[in-house]
Amino acid sequence: MRKLFESAKDFGRRALKCTQYPYKRKYVCKSYKSNIEYAMYFRCFKRRQWDNPLYCVITSYSHEDGTTALAIGIENKILSVFTSHFWSRFRERYLEDTSRPIQESIDFYFVNSNTQGVVDGVMRQNTDKYVPDENIQYYAVTNCLGVCFCERAQDNDKIEIYNTYLPLRMLANEQHKKVIPMYVAAYFKDYVTQNPNEKAKIDKLIDDWCSEGDAQNWSMKRFVAESEKLMDEYPLYVI
């Protein structure tokens, strides 16, 4: 916590002097007790955000199956476990570069995944391979980069597992009908954060988009196609 506060102060000083936004910075510290290395990611999108930046604290460890990352919830006390399978799918499906060093992939994800939405009761698949367990809560977490499929034990809601990642183009299945609107909402909330003067315009745009989809009873493939079209028209600044 001491290192986190020190890093936040340093980030604020640097952000005040910055001439181009968004501004981001990564800090690394190592625990003298455990020798565990922690990465702290800070970012702000406007100068006035210098003393209230977005931030997250991450650590990771390597094993024979790959690398697992852990996001430490300072405020909600939740430990988010991003499995090696998650990183394999994220590099393959979003970055489209499996040769990229895993640490670069982790940095990219945590610097850019700002707004999050939660959709309860959904699984990546419901087949013989993915059989629901009544003791497990299944849900999806959406952000501007795509959709993460997660789970947590009913008797331990302080640890959540990020199992896999899907980009927009892979959400055409009807089982994802609840997911796409939350994904689009997260994407455009980040867009408004980066472009606050366009808030009224974007709010109306999304309302009209949702109304048209409901009125015409779009299929999931149509929802995906229209979402892609909308995002291409309003691209996010990705760091």
Phi, psi and omega in degrees: 000322179298316179295324179297314180294321178297317180294321179298320178295316179297318179299316180301317179298317181291321181295325178295328182272350185291145179250350179230134180234153004295154177240134181221154179205143178248135176240145181233135175220159181235135178288125180289341180277312187257346185068014178280136179265133180243141174249134178242120183255125177240144173206146174223149186255346178219157181301322183293351180268008187302325183259007177217058185282163168283143180206160172207156182240127188229146165224168182208162175214149181258149179211182188295338179268353180140222182231135175248133178250148180234122176262127187258115180281101183296321185270316183266357177061028178258136176260118180258121184256115179260108188289164176297328176296319177303313182292326176299315181289324180294317179293321182288318191262331179256304181288335180053040180206091183284352178273350180298135177304141185299325180294324176296321179295318178296314178302313183299315183297310187283338175284330189253347182268091186267275180294137178233147173233151182241131177241111183282154170075025178237147177239160175301313177214163175229076183234186178299332181281329182244082182267126181299142176250127184294344179268002182245137174264123180255140179198168177243144173246123180256146170210183187293347181268345181147212186233132178252131179260124192232169174204158173211151178288141181299329183266008178208087184272011179263357175233123178238146184248124173268106188275317184204172185229140174231134173276173183305317187297343182259014183255020185286346180294142184301334181295345182261019185299326180281343189278316187302313179302323178291324178295313179298320179298316179295318180301311185281340172293320175293324178298317179293325176301320179281335183227069187298334180290347182258010186304310182298318180297315182291320178302314179293320180301314182291319177300314180296321181296314179295318180297318180295317179298318179291318183295323183265000179052055181303143170286168179296324178297322179291319177301317180296313182298315181291325177296315179300318180298317181294318181290326176296327181285332181231077184287147176274151172278112181258129185274000000 
